[in-house]
Amino acid sequence: MRRRVLYTGRVQGVGFRVTARSIARAHPVTGWVRNEPDGSVLLEVQGPEGAVEAFLADVRRTMEGSIRSADQTTLD
């Protein structure tokens, strides 16, 4: 499964990308994360469905104070 998530809120300058990378190491997933010019963060993750869901839940829990919205699209 592959999922793309656009995070908005105070997600740049708060260690979001580093945190997402660190969380990913605990899950059997691959992907990337980048800052967008509009101040959002775009993340793409792929792996087994359960692992992708668990990873995204961990990102949400860890960064909940910074995230205003997380618009998800399933790509595969």
N, C-alpha and C positions, 0 to 999 in steps of 0.2 A: 504494500500500500504506500502511496505517496501523497503527502498533504502539504499544501502551501497555506501559510497563515500570515496575515498582515496585522501587526500589532500597532495600535495607536495609544497615545497617552504620553506620559513622561518616560519614554522608552529609550531615548538616546542620552548618552552622558551619565548613565546610571549602572553601567556594567552589564547591560542586557545580553550583548553578544557573548561576552566571556562567560557569563552565568549559563547561558543556553549550551555553550560548548561543554562546560563542566558537567552539566546535567546529562548531556548526551553520552558521555563516557560511561555512565551507569546503565545504559540501555543499548540493546543491539540494533542501533539505528545509524544511518548516515544522512548527510545533508549539508546545508549551508545556512548562514544567517548574515544579513547585511543591513546597514543603515540606508534609508531612502532620503532623497533630497527634501521631502515634505515633513521630515521629522519622525516618520514611522519606521518600523523595523519589519523587514520581510524575512520569513523563515521558511525553508523547505526541508522536509524530513521524510525519509522512507525507511521501510523495514516491515516486519510482521505487524499486522494490525494492532494486536495487543501492546506491542512495544511502542508503536507510534502514539497510541492513546495514552499510555503511561507516561511517556516522555512529555507530551503536551500538557498533561495534568500536572506534572512536576514543575514545568516552566510556569504554568498559571499560578500554582501555589506559591512558588518562590518569588515571583515578580508581581504578585497581585496588587501591591501598592502602587505600581507604576503603570499598569495596563488599564486603559479605559475601554478598549474593545479589541477583539481578536476575531477577524473575519477569516473563516477557514474555507478552503476549496480542496476537494479530493481530486487528485490528478490521475490516479490509476484505479 
